[in-house]
């Protein structure tokens, strides 16, 4: 059976913050951290009714957190007459305690409920359950004082989805002539063995490397003074991204929402969603908007890759006139060279490894003055 249902809800205005009692928090990821008091205010989304019984919810946000401030993002889901308790999506700040942020950026482990659980960046329902409605809550926290510099939130979003793709499903037909966006290539393999404290160096840096490619395309990658701390000149922008997306509890740089939040903190409008097929991806490329997508495959399932993966992020930057996928793949055939990044993948193979176990997972990241293609009736982008 094949199901392809995903609806994205976005708020970009109407963040009416309400005062709430001070919050005391001791950073559990810093040895010997003393409890600190933070002034707090909260915004709650309206309750969103799902048009179908969703099996997952992926929140996203764009914000800036001035020094001494951070965000606590929460969600809850409802089924039938009841609600599950609020769960923590993230404790998030755009920097880390070695920089200007007071807390460690992190998700929270072991959040298990009757109807589902949190898996890093995603709410997943248990078998036999479905999300009828959901709600998000964002608490802004700042060191108290006479003049508080609060976090600035510009976007809150969530994709509710129900995805199952049959292995023998025919792939989509090309939508039109080929288009390709000139996205600078970056290889994660150039960083293997560096900064092992951040998820074993470049071995696992596919997501921030892909995000960096998109940022550089839009002219928003870090400037030399921002990356001077890296200490070498081999694509230091990638290392900057890794530091700013690293999820301490998860222990990796692949948190989907943390990557789009990083892009959002650098002035892109960015969120996580699920697309239904490559025809939808083609419409983005035709509009000049490259995408970052998640794939899983054995080496014999994707000709030309030269590797297998249990989960990998790469870019979709174009389509050939025949409809095959042009990708800036940061794994670069396992070769440590930016010259090996651009790769053309067969359309049918790529669509299967993207939609199959990954359900069309996509980062949409673009400047606000660059329009997206018109969304479908059941809108999975906005």
C-alpha positions as CSV (number, residue, x, y, z in Angstrom):
1,X,0.0,0.0,0.0
2,X,1.2,3.5,-0.8
3,X,0.3,6.6,1.2
4,X,1.8,10.0,0.5
5,X,0.2,12.6,2.8
6,X,2.0,15.5,4.4
7,X,0.7,18.9,5.4
8,X,2.9,21.8,6.5
9,X,1.6,24.4,8.9
10,X,3.7,27.7,9.3
11,X,3.4,30.7,11.5
12,X,5.5,33.8,10.7
13,X,3.4,36.5,12.4
14,X,1.2,36.7,15.4
15,X,3.8,35.7,18.0
16,X,2.0,37.1,21.0
17,X,4.2,36.3,24.0
18,X,2.8,35.9,27.4
19,X,4.7,36.3,30.7
20,X,5.4,33.1,32.6
21,X,7.3,32.4,35.9
22,X,11.0,32.4,35.9
23,X,12.7,29.1,34.9
24,X,15.6,27.6,36.8
25,X,17.8,25.4,34.6
26,X,21.2,23.7,35.2
27,X,22.8,22.6,31.9
28,X,23.0,18.8,32.3
29,X,25.7,18.7,29.6
30,X,28.2,20.9,31.4
31,X,30.0,19.3,34.4
32,X,29.4,21.1,37.6
33,X,26.9,23.6,36.0
34,X,25.1,25.6,38.7
35,X,21.3,26.2,38.4
36,X,20.7,29.5,36.7
37,X,17.5,31.6,36.8
38,X,16.0,32.8,33.5
39,X,13.2,35.3,32.8
40,X,10.7,33.6,30.6
41,X,7.8,34.3,28.2
42,X,5.8,31.8,26.2
43,X,3.9,31.5,22.9
44,X,1.5,28.7,22.1
45,X,0.3,27.9,18.7
46,X,-3.4,27.4,18.0
47,X,-4.5,23.7,18.0
48,X,-4.0,22.3,14.5
49,X,-6.5,19.7,13.3
50,X,-4.9,17.1,11.1
51,X,-6.9,16.3,7.9
52,X,-5.7,12.6,8.3
53,X,-4.4,10.4,11.1
54,X,-0.8,11.5,11.0
55,X,1.9,9.1,12.2
56,X,4.6,11.7,12.7
57,X,5.2,15.4,13.4
58,X,8.4,17.2,12.6
59,X,8.7,20.8,14.0
60,X,10.9,23.5,12.7
61,X,11.8,27.1,13.7
62,X,13.8,30.1,12.7
63,X,15.1,32.4,15.4
64,X,18.0,34.5,16.7
65,X,19.2,34.1,20.2
66,X,21.2,37.1,21.5
67,X,24.0,36.3,24.1
68,X,22.5,34.9,27.3
69,X,19.2,33.7,25.7
70,X,17.8,30.4,24.4
71,X,14.5,28.7,23.4
72,X,12.6,25.7,24.8
73,X,10.5,24.2,22.1
74,X,7.7,21.7,23.0
75,X,4.9,19.9,21.3
76,X,1.9,17.8,22.1
77,X,-0.4,15.6,20.1
78,X,-4.0,14.6,20.5
79,X,-5.9,11.4,19.5
80,X,-9.6,10.9,20.1
81,X,-10.7,12.6,23.3
82,X,-7.3,12.9,24.9
83,X,-4.0,14.6,24.7
84,X,-0.5,13.2,25.3
85,X,1.6,15.2,27.7
86,X,3.8,18.0,26.4
87,X,7.2,16.7,25.1
88,X,10.4,18.6,24.6
89,X,11.4,19.1,21.0
90,X,14.7,21.0,21.8
91,X,16.6,23.2,24.1
92,X,18.1,25.4,21.4
93,X,20.5,28.3,21.0
94,X,22.3,29.4,17.9
95,X,25.7,29.2,19.5
96,X,27.1,27.0,22.4
97,X,28.5,27.6,25.9
98,X,32.0,28.1,24.5
99,X,30.6,31.1,22.6
100,X,27.7,33.4,23.5
101,X,25.0,31.0,24.4
102,X,24.3,30.0,28.0
103,X,23.1,26.4,27.4
104,X,24.1,23.4,25.4
105,X,22.0,22.9,22.3
106,X,20.3,19.5,22.7
107,X,17.3,17.3,22.3
108,X,16.0,15.1,25.2
109,X,16.2,11.3,25.3
110,X,13.7,8.8,26.6
111,X,10.5,10.6,26.0
112,X,8.1,7.7,25.6
113,X,4.3,8.0,25.9
114,X,1.3,5.7,25.4
115,X,0.6,6.8,21.9
116,X,4.1,7.4,20.7
117,X,7.6,8.6,21.4
118,X,10.2,11.3,20.4
119,X,13.0,10.1,18.2
120,X,15.5,13.0,18.2
121,X,13.7,15.6,16.0
122,X,10.5,13.7,15.3
123,X,7.3,12.6,17.1
124,X,6.5,9.1,16.0
125,X,3.2,7.3,16.8
126,X,3.1,3.7,18.0
127,X,1.3,1.1,15.8
128,X,-2.5,1.5,15.9
129,X,-2.4,5.2,16.8
130,X,-2.7,8.4,14.8
131,X,-2.4,12.1,15.5
132,X,-5.8,13.9,15.1
133,X,-4.5,17.3,16.3
134,X,-1.3,18.9,17.6
135,X,0.1,22.0,19.1
136,X,3.5,23.6,19.6
137,X,4.8,25.8,22.4
138,X,7.9,28.0,22.4
139,X,9.3,29.5,25.6
140,X,11.9,32.3,25.2
141,X,14.4,32.5,28.1
142,X,16.8,35.2,29.0
143,X,19.0,36.3,31.8
144,X,16.9,38.7,33.9
145,X,17.8,42.3,34.1
146,X,16.5,45.8,33.6
147,X,16.6,45.5,29.8
148,X,16.2,42.0,28.5
149,X,17.3,41.1,25.0
150,X,14.8,38.4,24.1
151,X,15.2,35.8,21.4
152,X,13.6,36.9,18.1
153,X,11.4,34.2,16.5
154,X,10.5,34.6,12.8
155,X,9.1,31.2,11.9
156,X,7.5,28.2,13.6
157,X,6.4,25.3,11.5
158,X,5.6,21.6,11.6
159,X,5.0,18.9,9.0
160,X,2.4,16.3,9.9
161,X,2.8,13.2,7.7
162,X,1.6,9.7,7.0
163,X,4.0,8.1,4.5
164,X,4.3,4.5,3.2
165,X,5.8,3.7,-0.2
166,X,5.5,0.4,-2.0
167,X,8.8,-1.0,-3.1
168,X,7.5,-1.7,-6.6
169,X,5.7,1.6,-7.1
170,X,6.4,3.2,-10.5
171,X,8.5,6.4,-10.3
172,X,7.3,9.7,-11.5
173,X,7.7,10.9,-15.0
174,X,9.9,14.0,-15.7
175,X,7.9,17.2,-15.5
176,X,9.8,19.1,-18.2
177,X,13.2,20.2,-19.6
178,X,16.2,20.1,-17.4
179,X,17.2,22.8,-15.0
180,X,20.3,23.1,-12.8
181,X,21.1,25.5,-10.0
182,X,24.8,26.5,-9.6
183,X,25.4,25.4,-6.1
184,X,29.1,25.3,-4.9
185,X,30.3,21.8,-4.1
186,X,31.6,20.7,-0.6
187,X,32.9,17.3,0.3
188,X,32.4,16.0,3.8
189,X,35.3,13.7,3.2
190,X,37.7,16.6,3.4
191,X,37.0,16.7,7.1
192,X,37.4,13.0,8.1
193,X,39.5,12.9,11.2
194,X,39.0,16.5,12.2
195,X,37.1,17.7,15.3
196,X,36.2,14.1,16.5
197,X,34.2,15.6,19.4
198,X,31.5,16.5,16.8
199,X,30.3,13.1,15.6
200,X,33.6,11.6,14.4
201,X,34.5,14.5,12.1
202,X,33.6,14.5,8.4
203,X,32.6,10.9,8.4
204,X,29.1,11.9,9.5
205,X,28.8,15.5,8.4
206,X,26.5,15.1,5.4
207,X,23.7,17.3,6.7
208,X,25.7,20.4,7.7
209,X,27.9,20.0,4.6
210,X,24.7,20.1,2.5
211,X,23.3,23.0,4.4
212,X,26.5,24.9,3.9
213,X,26.3,24.4,0.1
214,X,22.9,25.9,0.1
215,X,23.9,28.8,2.3
216,X,26.9,29.5,0.1
217,X,24.7,29.4,-3.0
218,X,22.5,32.2,-1.4
219,X,25.6,34.2,-0.3
220,X,25.0,33.6,3.4
221,X,27.8,31.3,4.4
222,X,30.0,32.4,7.3
223,X,32.6,35.1,6.5
224,X,36.3,34.7,7.2
225,X,36.1,36.4,10.6
226,X,33.4,34.0,11.7
227,X,35.5,30.9,10.9
228,X,38.9,32.1,12.1
229,X,38.6,29.8,15.2
230,X,38.5,26.7,13.0
231,X,42.3,26.9,12.5
232,X,42.6,25.7,8.9
233,X,41.4,26.9,5.5
234,X,39.9,23.7,4.2
235,X,36.2,24.6,3.8
236,X,36.0,26.1,7.4
237,X,32.4,27.1,6.7
238,X,31.4,23.4,7.0
239,X,33.0,23.2,10.4
240,X,31.1,26.4,11.5
241,X,27.9,24.7,10.5
242,X,28.7,21.5,12.4
243,X,29.4,23.4,15.6
244,X,26.1,25.3,15.2
245,X,23.9,22.2,14.5
246,X,25.5,19.7,16.8
247,X,22.9,18.0,19.1
248,X,24.6,17.0,22.3
249,X,22.1,14.4,23.4
250,X,21.8,12.8,20.0
251,X,25.6,13.0,19.6
252,X,25.4,14.1,15.9
253,X,25.2,16.9,13.4
254,X,22.3,15.4,11.5
255,X,19.3,16.8,13.5
256,X,17.0,17.9,10.8
257,X,15.4,20.9,12.6
258,X,18.8,22.1,14.0
259,X,20.1,22.3,10.4
260,X,17.2,24.4,9.2
261,X,17.3,26.5,12.3
262,X,21.0,27.2,11.6
263,X,20.0,28.3,8.1
264,X,17.2,30.4,9.6
265,X,19.7,32.1,11.9
266,X,21.7,33.1,8.8
267,X,18.6,34.8,7.3
268,X,17.1,32.1,5.2
269,X,13.5,31.0,5.6
270,X,14.0,27.3,6.4
271,X,12.0,24.3,7.5
272,X,11.7,20.5,7.3
273,X,8.9,18.9,5.3
274,X,8.2,15.8,3.2
275,X,7.7,16.0,-0.6
276,X,5.7,13.4,-2.4
277,X,7.8,12.7,-5.5
278,X,10.5,14.1,-7.7
279,X,8.0,16.1,-9.8
280,X,7.5,18.3,-6.7
281,X,11.3,18.6,-6.3
282,X,11.6,19.6,-10.0
283,X,9.2,22.5,-9.4
284,X,11.6,23.9,-6.7
285,X,14.7,23.5,-9.0
286,X,12.8,25.2,-11.8
287,X,12.1,28.1,-9.4
288,X,15.9,28.3,-8.6
289,X,15.6,26.7,-5.1
290,X,18.0,23.8,-4.4
291,X,16.9,21.2,-1.8
292,X,18.5,19.0,0.8
293,X,17.0,15.5,1.0
294,X,17.5,12.3,3.0
295,X,18.2,9.0,1.4
296,X,18.9,5.4,2.5
297,X,20.3,2.7,0.2
298,X,22.5,-0.3,-0.4
299,X,25.3,0.3,-2.8
300,X,23.6,-1.7,-5.6
301,X,20.4,0.4,-5.3
302,X,21.9,3.7,-6.5
303,X,24.3,3.5,-9.5
304,X,27.3,5.8,-9.3
305,X,27.2,6.5,-5.5
306,X,30.0,4.1,-4.6
307,X,28.8,3.6,-1.0
308,X,25.8,2.4,1.0
309,X,24.1,4.3,3.9
310,X,21.6,3.9,6.6
311,X,20.8,7.6,6.4
312,X,22.4,10.3,4.3
313,X,21.7,14.0,3.4
314,X,22.6,15.4,0.0
315,X,21.4,18.2,-2.3
316,X,19.2,18.1,-5.3
317,X,20.5,20.9,-7.5
318,X,19.1,20.0,-10.9
319,X,17.6,17.6,-13.4
320,X,18.9,16.5,-16.7
321,X,16.8,16.9,-19.9
322,X,15.9,13.2,-19.4
323,X,14.7,13.8,-15.8
324,X,17.6,12.2,-13.9
325,X,18.7,13.9,-10.7
326,X,21.7,16.2,-10.5
327,X,23.0,16.1,-6.9
328,X,25.8,17.7,-5.0
329,X,26.5,14.7,-2.9
330,X,28.8,15.6,0.1
331,X,30.0,12.0,0.4
332,X,31.7,12.5,-3.0
333,X,32.1,8.8,-3.8
334,X,34.1,8.5,-0.6
335,X,36.8,10.6,-2.3
336,X,38.1,13.7,-0.3
337,X,37.6,16.2,-3.2
338,X,35.1,18.9,-4.0
339,X,35.6,17.9,-7.6
340,X,33.8,14.6,-6.9
341,X,30.7,16.1,-5.4
342,X,28.5,16.7,-8.4
343,X,26.8,13.4,-9.4
344,X,24.0,12.4,-11.7
345,X,21.7,9.7,-10.4
346,X,19.1,7.7,-12.2
347,X,15.6,9.1,-11.6
348,X,13.9,5.9,-10.8
349,X,16.6,4.7,-8.4
350,X,16.9,8.0,-6.6
351,X,13.2,8.4,-6.1
352,X,12.9,5.0,-4.5
353,X,15.8,5.5,-2.1
354,X,14.4,9.0,-1.2
355,X,10.7,8.1,-0.8
356,X,11.1,4.5,0.5
357,X,12.3,4.5,4.1
358,X,12.9,8.3,4.1
359,X,9.4,9.4,3.0
360,X,10.6,12.3,0.9
361,X,12.3,14.1,3.8
362,X,13.4,17.5,2.6
363,X,15.0,20.8,3.9
364,X,13.5,23.8,2.1
365,X,15.8,26.8,2.6
366,X,15.4,30.0,0.6
367,X,15.6,33.8,1.0
368,X,12.3,35.4,1.7
369,X,12.4,37.4,-1.5
370,X,12.7,34.2,-3.6
371,X,9.2,32.8,-4.2
372,X,8.5,29.1,-4.0
373,X,6.5,27.2,-6.6
374,X,2.7,27.1,-6.0
375,X,2.0,24.3,-3.5
376,X,-0.5,21.5,-4.0
377,X,-4.0,21.6,-2.5
378,X,-2.8,19.5,0.5
379,X,0.1,21.9,1.0
380,X,3.4,20.4,2.1
381,X,5.3,23.6,1.5
382,X,4.3,27.3,1.9
